Amino acid sequence: DSQEVEDESKEDAQPAPPESKEEKKPEVQTADSLESHLQDLIKENGVENVYLEVPDLDVDSIIATNEAVHNEIDRSWKSQQDFINEHTDRKSNLFEEADAEYDQFKRDAQKEVNYLVKEFEMKKSASAYARASTARTGVLDTSKLHTYKFNDDIFKKITVLPDGKNHGLVFVLDWSGSMSHVMQDTIKQLFNLIWFCRKVNIPFEVYAFTNEWRRREQDATGQWNPATDMKPYYEEEEYNLRVEEAFSLMNLFTSKVRSNEFDHQLKNIWRIATCFSRTYYTPYTYPTRLCLSGTPLNEALMCLHKILPRFQKENDVEKVQCVVLTDGEANTVPYHVQVKDYFGSDEWKMGMRAVNPETCSLRDRKLGKVYRFGYSWHQFTEVLLRNLKDKFPESSFIGIRVLPGRDAQYFLRRYCSTPKDYERCQKDWRKLKTFSITSGGYDTYFGMSANALADDTEFEVKDGATKGQIKTAFVKSLKTKKLNKKVLGEFVS
């Protein structure tokens, strides 16, 4: 046994044979396989992401002042009235019928306006009551002095009501061609809201977006200013969204004017809205520079980046609400990009390109956020609204959409995010001809029937009417009142 152990120890002590130089090293197959497959993922025809930005607009050049707009309207009214007086024997007031309708509407609308004021004051009082607190004053209450031996609470108390936020309103009105048949109904809603603002001393501004105000400007010789002579509102830089040179915002109303002048301006816009709704039945026509145009809604939203903070500063308000009154969506906005002029000097120049949802995003450097565009044209507006809501968290953005009956289902299918929301809106539409949704980019998006808004709220029947006719008139009046009160009540909230 000892001999065997000794032999084994000798074998263990022998030196190991030298390694063969031909022996291969181990291969890392997993890393090599990963690298080869990563190469397969590379798109040779791919493109880089494009980050677009809202340009730094000169809103002073974009906005047609309130005075300039109504001076142009007054000039047109005077010109048309003078022409009639010169070329006809009979001296007649062209605007007599429209003005009478305005006066009647103003009287009737006071019920809705007073309802708005009442709801506003009730909700304001309820909010103040909910936030009220009771505090001790440190002054002895003489009526409780006799209880000092068994009661420590012998001091007078005071109820503290914290101040609420003061509000301001900015209205953006659609002045496009498709609004012609619903313009007067939309104007009625707008008038109710701004009358409410004046009664409760809320500052407001009303802007209408258009592509015709600047395009139809006349020079010193009386010639129309062609679009090619217009200068852009900003310095064109690559990857900035483009704003057309003809785009303008008309300041139709402002809370800064006096009562008499304000009523005159309301009557001016009422006459124009009446002309749009009855083009062939009015003895006058609308001012040329205020004719309806395309729908530069997206350009108007880009201007709010400058308008909202300026309005807040000038009126010293804490919270600015923005209300957009429109009847449809707008097309997407192109962006600036450097392109080669192959047909000229073969040099690089500033051109335009359409937004590609696969590669383009909106970037806000100050917020540090990026927003992806959707594939539908209406989602472009939603991106701009999301950016505004992030930039102005104290502001609420409210959409008011006037809809013909045939477009309601199409609108709901597009904007309702869930089947449950869709069913709720359908039920409200059938019952009250109105609904409100929280999608579409707005904090609240109201849909309102154009036909229901056009109905008269007064309960009127002819002499000798039957019971059936009285019932029909009463039900019709009641439905319209319900519609108005529902929308106005939600607006106050």
C-alpha positions as CSV (number, residue, x, y, z in Angstrom):
1,D,0.0,0.0,0.0
2,S,2.8,2.4,0.9
3,Q,4.4,1.6,-2.5
4,E,1.2,2.5,-4.4
5,V,0.8,5.8,-2.6
6,E,4.4,6.7,-3.3
7,D,4.0,6.0,-7.0
8,E,0.9,8.1,-7.1
9,S,2.7,11.0,-5.5
10,K,5.5,10.8,-8.1
11,E,3.0,11.0,-10.9
12,D,1.4,14.1,-9.3
13,A,4.8,15.8,-9.1
14,Q,5.6,15.4,-12.8
15,P,5.4,18.7,-14.7
16,A,2.3,19.3,-16.8
17,P,2.8,19.0,-20.6
18,P,3.1,22.4,-22.4
19,E,-0.1,23.9,-23.9
20,S,-0.6,23.4,-27.6
21,K,-0.3,26.7,-29.6
22,E,-3.0,25.4,-31.9
23,E,-5.6,25.2,-29.2
24,K,-8.5,27.8,-29.9
25,K,-9.8,30.3,-27.3
26,P,-13.5,30.2,-26.3
27,E,-15.9,32.3,-28.5
28,V,-18.5,34.7,-27.0
29,Q,-21.4,33.7,-29.2
30,T,-24.1,35.7,-27.4
31,A,-22.4,39.1,-27.8
32,D,-21.6,38.4,-31.5
33,S,-25.2,37.3,-32.1
34,L,-26.6,40.5,-30.4
35,E,-24.3,42.7,-32.5
36,S,-25.3,41.1,-35.7
37,H,-29.0,41.4,-34.9
38,L,-28.6,45.1,-33.9
39,Q,-27.2,45.7,-37.3
40,D,-30.4,44.3,-38.8
41,L,-32.5,46.8,-36.9
42,I,-30.8,49.8,-38.5
43,K,-33.1,51.5,-41.1
44,E,-31.0,52.7,-43.9
45,N,-33.9,54.9,-45.2
46,G,-34.8,56.3,-41.8
47,V,-35.0,60.0,-40.9
48,E,-34.2,62.0,-37.8
49,N,-36.8,63.4,-35.4
50,V,-37.8,67.0,-36.0
51,Y,-38.6,69.2,-33.1
52,L,-40.9,72.2,-34.0
53,E,-41.5,75.3,-31.9
54,V,-44.0,78.1,-31.7
55,P,-42.5,81.3,-33.2
56,D,-42.0,84.5,-31.2
57,L,-45.0,86.4,-32.7
58,D,-45.4,90.2,-32.8
59,V,-49.0,90.2,-31.6
60,D,-49.2,94.0,-31.8
61,S,-49.0,93.7,-35.6
62,I,-51.4,90.8,-35.7
63,I,-54.2,92.4,-33.6
64,A,-56.4,94.9,-35.4
65,T,-57.4,97.2,-32.5
66,N,-60.9,97.6,-31.3
67,E,-61.0,101.2,-32.5
68,A,-59.7,100.4,-36.0
69,V,-62.2,97.6,-36.5
70,H,-65.3,99.7,-35.6
71,N,-64.0,102.7,-37.5
72,E,-63.9,100.5,-40.6
73,I,-67.4,99.2,-39.9
74,D,-68.8,102.8,-39.3
75,R,-67.2,103.9,-42.5
76,S,-68.8,101.1,-44.5
77,W,-72.3,101.8,-42.9
78,K,-72.0,105.5,-43.7
79,S,-70.9,104.9,-47.3
80,Q,-73.8,102.5,-47.9
81,Q,-76.4,104.8,-46.3
82,D,-75.1,107.9,-48.3
83,F,-75.3,105.9,-51.5
84,I,-78.9,105.1,-50.9
85,N,-79.7,108.6,-49.9
86,E,-78.2,110.0,-53.1
87,H,-79.6,107.5,-55.6
88,T,-83.1,107.1,-54.2
89,D,-86.0,109.5,-53.7
90,R,-87.1,107.8,-50.5
91,K,-84.9,108.4,-47.5
92,S,-84.8,105.1,-45.5
93,N,-82.7,103.7,-42.7
94,L,-80.9,100.6,-44.1
95,F,-80.5,99.2,-40.6
96,E,-83.9,99.8,-39.1
97,E,-85.0,96.1,-39.1
98,A,-81.7,94.7,-37.8
99,D,-81.5,97.3,-35.1
100,A,-85.1,96.6,-34.0
101,E,-84.2,92.9,-33.7
102,Y,-81.1,93.7,-31.7
103,D,-83.1,95.8,-29.2
104,Q,-85.7,93.0,-28.8
105,F,-82.9,90.4,-28.2
106,K,-81.2,92.6,-25.7
107,R,-84.4,92.9,-23.7
108,D,-85.1,89.2,-23.8
109,A,-81.6,88.2,-23.0
110,Q,-81.6,90.0,-19.7
111,K,-83.3,86.9,-18.2
112,E,-80.4,84.6,-19.1
113,V,-77.9,87.3,-18.0
114,N,-79.5,87.7,-14.7
115,Y,-79.6,83.9,-14.3
116,L,-75.9,83.9,-14.9
117,V,-75.3,86.6,-12.3
118,K,-77.4,84.8,-9.7
119,E,-75.7,81.4,-10.3
120,F,-72.3,83.1,-10.1
121,E,-73.0,84.9,-6.9
122,M,-74.5,81.7,-5.3
123,K,-71.5,79.6,-6.2
124,K,-69.1,82.3,-5.1
125,S,-70.9,82.6,-1.7
126,A,-71.0,78.8,-1.3
127,S,-67.2,78.6,-2.0
128,A,-66.5,81.4,0.4
129,Y,-68.6,79.7,3.1
130,A,-66.8,76.4,2.6
131,R,-63.4,78.1,3.0
132,A,-64.5,80.2,6.0
133,S,-62.7,79.7,9.4
134,T,-63.3,81.0,12.9
135,A,-60.5,82.6,14.9
136,R,-60.1,84.1,18.4
137,T,-59.5,87.9,18.5
138,G,-57.8,88.1,21.9
139,V,-60.5,90.5,23.1
140,L,-62.7,89.5,26.1
141,D,-66.4,88.8,25.4
142,T,-68.2,90.5,28.3
143,S,-71.3,88.3,27.8
144,K,-69.2,85.3,28.8
145,L,-67.2,86.7,31.7
146,H,-69.5,85.1,34.3
147,T,-68.5,81.6,33.0
148,Y,-64.7,82.1,33.6
149,K,-64.6,79.6,36.4
150,F,-65.7,76.6,34.3
151,N,-65.1,77.9,30.7
152,D,-61.8,78.9,29.1
153,D,-63.4,80.2,26.0
154,I,-64.3,83.7,27.0
155,F,-62.8,85.6,24.0
156,K,-64.6,87.2,21.1
157,K,-64.4,85.2,17.8
158,I,-64.3,86.4,14.2
159,T,-65.1,84.6,11.0
160,V,-62.3,84.8,8.4
161,L,-63.3,84.7,4.7
162,P,-60.3,84.2,2.4
163,D,-60.4,86.2,-0.8
164,G,-61.4,84.4,-3.9
165,K,-59.5,84.6,-7.2
166,N,-60.3,87.4,-9.5
167,H,-61.0,86.3,-13.1
168,G,-60.6,87.6,-16.6
169,L,-62.0,86.2,-19.8
170,V,-60.5,86.1,-23.3
171,F,-62.9,85.0,-26.1
172,V,-61.7,83.7,-29.5
173,L,-64.4,83.8,-32.2
174,D,-64.3,81.8,-35.4
175,W,-64.8,84.2,-38.3
176,S,-64.7,81.6,-41.1
177,G,-67.0,81.0,-44.1
178,S,-68.6,77.9,-42.6
179,M,-69.9,80.0,-39.7
180,S,-72.2,82.1,-41.9
181,H,-75.3,80.1,-41.1
182,V,-74.6,79.8,-37.3
183,M,-72.9,83.2,-36.8
184,Q,-75.9,84.9,-35.4
185,D,-76.7,82.1,-33.0
186,T,-73.1,82.1,-31.8
187,I,-73.1,85.8,-31.5
188,K,-76.2,85.5,-29.2
189,Q,-74.3,83.2,-26.9
190,L,-71.3,85.6,-26.9
191,F,-73.4,88.6,-26.1
192,N,-74.9,86.8,-23.1
193,L,-71.5,86.0,-21.8
194,I,-70.0,89.5,-22.2
195,W,-73.1,91.1,-20.7
196,F,-72.6,88.9,-17.7
197,C,-69.0,89.9,-17.5
198,R,-69.9,93.6,-17.5
199,K,-72.6,93.1,-14.7
200,V,-70.1,91.4,-12.4
201,N,-67.1,93.5,-13.4
202,I,-65.0,90.8,-15.0
203,P,-62.5,92.2,-17.6
204,F,-62.7,90.6,-21.0
205,E,-61.4,90.8,-24.6
206,V,-63.1,89.3,-27.7
207,Y,-60.9,88.4,-30.7
208,A,-62.1,87.1,-34.1
209,F,-59.5,85.3,-36.2
210,T,-59.5,85.9,-40.0
211,N,-57.3,85.9,-43.1
212,E,-59.2,88.8,-44.8
213,W,-58.7,91.9,-42.7
214,R,-55.1,92.5,-43.7
215,R,-55.4,91.1,-47.2
216,R,-58.1,93.6,-48.1
217,E,-56.3,96.6,-46.7
218,Q,-56.2,99.7,-49.0
219,D,-53.2,101.9,-49.5
220,A,-53.1,105.7,-49.9
221,T,-54.3,105.5,-53.5
222,G,-57.3,103.3,-52.7
223,Q,-55.8,100.1,-54.2
224,W,-56.1,96.8,-52.4
225,N,-53.0,95.6,-50.7
226,P,-51.9,92.3,-52.3
227,A,-50.8,89.5,-50.0
228,T,-47.3,89.5,-51.5
229,D,-46.7,93.0,-50.0
230,M,-47.2,91.8,-46.5
231,K,-44.4,91.3,-44.1
232,P,-44.2,88.3,-41.7
233,Y,-45.0,88.8,-38.0
234,Y,-41.8,87.1,-36.8
235,E,-38.2,86.3,-37.9
236,E,-38.4,83.1,-40.0
237,E,-36.2,80.4,-38.5
238,E,-35.9,76.8,-39.4
239,Y,-38.2,74.4,-37.6
240,N,-40.5,77.2,-36.4
241,L,-44.3,76.8,-37.2
242,R,-45.4,79.1,-39.9
243,V,-48.0,81.8,-39.5
244,E,-49.5,83.2,-42.7
245,E,-48.8,86.9,-43.4
246,A,-52.5,87.6,-44.0
247,F,-53.6,86.2,-40.6
248,S,-55.1,88.8,-38.2
249,L,-57.0,88.9,-34.9
250,M,-59.8,91.5,-34.9
251,N,-60.5,92.9,-31.4
252,L,-64.3,93.1,-31.7
253,F,-65.1,93.9,-28.0
254,T,-63.3,95.0,-24.9
255,S,-64.3,95.8,-21.3
256,K,-62.3,99.1,-21.5
257,V,-64.9,101.0,-23.5
258,R,-67.7,103.0,-22.1
259,S,-71.3,101.8,-22.0
260,N,-72.7,103.9,-24.9
261,E,-69.8,103.0,-27.1
262,F,-70.0,99.4,-26.1
263,D,-73.7,99.2,-27.1
264,H,-72.9,100.8,-30.4
265,Q,-70.2,98.1,-31.1
266,L,-72.6,95.3,-30.1
267,K,-75.1,96.7,-32.7
268,N,-72.4,96.8,-35.3
269,I,-71.5,93.1,-35.0
270,W,-75.2,92.2,-34.8
271,R,-75.8,93.9,-38.1
272,I,-72.9,92.0,-39.7
273,A,-74.1,88.6,-38.3
274,T,-77.7,89.4,-39.6
275,C,-76.2,90.0,-43.0
276,F,-74.3,86.7,-43.0
277,S,-77.4,84.8,-42.1
278,R,-79.7,86.6,-44.6
279,T,-77.3,87.6,-47.4
280,Y,-80.0,88.1,-50.0
281,Y,-82.6,89.6,-47.8
282,T,-80.8,92.6,-46.2
283,P,-80.8,96.0,-47.8
284,Y,-77.1,96.4,-46.9
285,T,-73.9,94.3,-47.1
286,Y,-71.1,93.5,-44.7
287,P,-67.9,95.6,-44.7
288,T,-65.4,94.2,-47.2
289,R,-62.5,93.8,-44.7
290,L,-64.8,91.9,-42.3
291,C,-65.9,89.2,-44.8
292,L,-65.6,85.6,-43.7
293,S,-62.4,83.7,-44.5
294,G,-60.7,80.4,-43.8
295,T,-60.2,78.9,-40.3
296,P,-56.8,80.0,-38.9
297,L,-57.7,78.6,-35.4
298,N,-54.3,77.1,-34.8
299,E,-52.6,80.4,-35.6
300,A,-54.9,82.1,-33.1
301,L,-54.0,79.6,-30.4
302,M,-50.3,80.3,-31.0
303,C,-51.0,84.0,-30.4
304,L,-52.4,83.2,-26.9
305,H,-48.8,82.6,-25.7
306,K,-48.4,86.4,-25.8
307,I,-52.1,87.5,-25.3
308,L,-52.9,85.7,-22.1
309,P,-49.9,86.9,-19.9
310,R,-50.3,90.5,-21.3
311,F,-54.1,90.4,-20.5
312,Q,-53.4,89.1,-17.0
313,K,-50.8,91.8,-16.3
314,E,-52.8,94.7,-17.7
315,N,-56.0,93.8,-15.8
316,D,-54.2,92.5,-12.6
317,V,-56.2,89.3,-12.5
318,E,-55.1,86.0,-11.0
319,K,-56.9,83.6,-13.4
320,V,-57.6,84.0,-17.1
321,Q,-60.3,81.9,-18.8
322,C,-60.1,81.4,-22.5
323,V,-63.3,80.6,-24.4
324,V,-63.1,79.5,-28.1
325,L,-66.4,79.7,-30.1
326,T,-66.1,77.7,-33.4
327,D,-68.0,75.4,-35.6
328,G,-65.2,73.2,-36.9
329,E,-61.6,72.1,-37.0
330,A,-58.7,73.8,-38.7
331,N,-56.0,72.5,-41.0
332,T,-52.5,71.8,-39.7
333,V,-49.8,74.4,-39.9
334,P,-46.6,73.8,-41.9
335,Y,-43.1,74.6,-40.6
336,H,-40.1,76.5,-42.0
337,V,-37.2,74.5,-43.3
338,Q,-34.1,75.2,-45.5
339,V,-34.6,73.9,-49.0
340,K,-32.5,74.1,-52.2
341,D,-33.6,76.3,-55.0
342,Y,-33.0,74.0,-58.0
343,F,-34.9,76.2,-60.4
344,G,-32.9,79.4,-59.6
345,S,-29.5,80.1,-58.2
346,D,-29.1,76.6,-56.7
347,E,-28.8,78.2,-53.2
348,W,-30.4,77.3,-50.0
349,K,-33.5,79.3,-49.1
350,M,-36.3,79.2,-46.4
351,G,-39.2,77.0,-47.5
352,M,-42.0,75.1,-45.9
353,R,-42.9,71.5,-45.2
354,A,-45.9,69.7,-43.9
355,V,-45.9,68.2,-40.4
356,N,-45.2,64.5,-40.5
357,P,-46.7,62.8,-37.4
358,E,-44.1,60.0,-37.5
359,T,-41.1,62.3,-37.1
360,C,-42.4,65.7,-36.0
361,S,-43.0,66.8,-32.4
362,L,-43.8,70.2,-30.7
363,R,-41.1,71.2,-28.3
364,D,-41.4,73.9,-25.5
365,R,-37.9,74.7,-24.3
366,K,-39.1,76.7,-21.3
367,L,-41.3,73.9,-20.0
368,G,-38.9,71.1,-21.1
369,K,-41.7,69.2,-22.7
370,V,-42.2,67.5,-26.0
371,Y,-45.6,66.8,-27.6
372,R,-46.2,64.2,-30.3
373,F,-48.6,65.1,-33.1
374,G,-51.4,62.8,-34.0
375,Y,-52.3,61.4,-37.5
376,S,-55.7,63.3,-37.7
377,W,-55.7,67.0,-38.6
378,H,-57.9,67.9,-35.6
379,Q,-55.2,66.5,-33.2
380,F,-52.9,69.3,-34.2
381,T,-55.1,71.7,-32.3
382,E,-55.2,69.4,-29.3
383,V,-51.4,69.5,-29.1
384,L,-51.4,73.3,-29.1
385,L,-54.1,73.3,-26.4
386,R,-52.1,70.8,-24.2
387,N,-49.1,73.0,-24.5
388,L,-51.1,76.1,-23.5
389,K,-52.6,74.3,-20.5
390,D,-49.2,73.3,-19.3
391,K,-47.8,76.8,-19.8
392,F,-50.8,78.5,-18.1
393,P,-52.0,76.1,-15.4
394,E,-54.1,78.8,-13.8
395,S,-56.1,79.2,-17.0
396,S,-59.1,77.2,-18.2
397,F,-59.7,76.6,-21.9
398,I,-63.4,76.2,-22.8
399,G,-64.6,75.2,-26.3
400,I,-68.1,76.1,-27.5
401,R,-69.0,74.2,-30.7
402,V,-72.2,75.1,-32.5
403,L,-73.4,72.0,-34.4
404,P,-76.1,71.3,-37.0
405,G,-78.1,68.2,-36.0
406,R,-76.5,66.1,-38.8
407,D,-72.9,66.7,-37.4
408,A,-73.5,65.8,-33.8
409,Q,-72.9,62.0,-34.1
410,Y,-69.8,62.6,-36.2
411,F,-68.4,65.0,-33.6
412,L,-69.1,62.6,-30.7
413,R,-67.5,59.7,-32.4
414,R,-64.4,61.8,-33.0
415,Y,-63.9,63.2,-29.5
416,C,-65.6,60.9,-27.0
417,S,-62.8,58.9,-25.4
418,T,-64.9,56.0,-23.9
419,P,-68.2,54.2,-24.9
420,K,-69.7,55.3,-21.6
421,D,-68.9,59.0,-22.3
422,Y,-70.4,58.5,-25.8
423,E,-73.7,57.1,-24.5
424,R,-73.9,59.9,-21.9
425,C,-73.4,62.6,-24.5
426,Q,-75.9,61.0,-26.9
427,K,-78.5,61.0,-24.1
428,D,-77.9,64.6,-23.3
429,W,-78.1,65.5,-27.0
430,R,-81.5,63.8,-27.5
431,K,-82.9,65.4,-24.4
432,L,-81.5,68.9,-24.3
433,K,-79.7,69.3,-27.7
434,T,-76.4,70.0,-25.9
435,F,-73.6,68.0,-24.3
436,S,-70.2,68.6,-22.7
437,I,-67.0,66.5,-22.9
438,T,-63.6,66.8,-21.4
439,S,-61.6,65.6,-24.4
440,G,-60.5,67.4,-27.5
441,G,-57.8,69.3,-25.7
442,Y,-60.2,71.7,-23.8
443,D,-61.0,71.6,-20.1
444,T,-64.6,71.5,-21.2
445,Y,-65.9,71.2,-24.7
446,F,-69.6,72.2,-25.1
447,G,-71.6,71.0,-28.1
448,M,-74.7,73.0,-28.8
449,S,-77.5,72.5,-31.4
450,A,-77.7,75.4,-33.9
451,N,-81.4,74.7,-34.5
452,A,-82.2,74.8,-30.7
453,L,-80.3,78.0,-30.3
454,A,-82.3,79.6,-33.1
455,D,-85.6,78.8,-31.3
456,D,-87.4,81.6,-29.5
457,T,-87.4,81.3,-25.7
458,E,-90.6,83.3,-25.4
459,F,-93.9,81.6,-24.8
460,E,-96.1,83.2,-27.5
461,V,-99.3,81.9,-29.1
462,K,-101.8,83.5,-31.4
463,D,-105.3,84.5,-30.4
464,G,-107.7,81.7,-30.6
465,A,-105.0,79.0,-30.4
466,T,-106.1,75.4,-29.7
467,K,-105.0,73.5,-26.6
468,G,-102.6,71.5,-28.8
469,Q,-101.0,74.6,-30.2
470,I,-100.6,76.1,-26.7
471,K,-99.0,72.9,-25.5
472,T,-96.6,72.8,-28.4
473,A,-95.5,76.4,-27.9
474,F,-95.0,75.8,-24.2
475,V,-92.9,72.6,-24.6
476,K,-90.8,74.3,-27.3
477,S,-90.1,77.4,-25.0
478,L,-89.3,75.1,-22.1
479,K,-86.8,73.1,-24.0
480,T,-84.9,76.2,-25.2
481,K,-84.8,77.6,-21.7
482,K,-83.5,74.3,-20.3
483,L,-80.8,74.3,-23.0
484,N,-79.7,77.9,-22.2
485,K,-79.7,77.3,-18.4
486,K,-77.7,74.1,-18.7
487,V,-75.0,75.6,-20.8
488,L,-74.8,78.9,-18.8
489,G,-74.8,77.0,-15.5
490,E,-71.9,74.8,-16.6
491,F,-70.1,77.8,-17.9
492,V,-70.4,79.6,-14.5
493,S,-69.0,76.5,-12.8
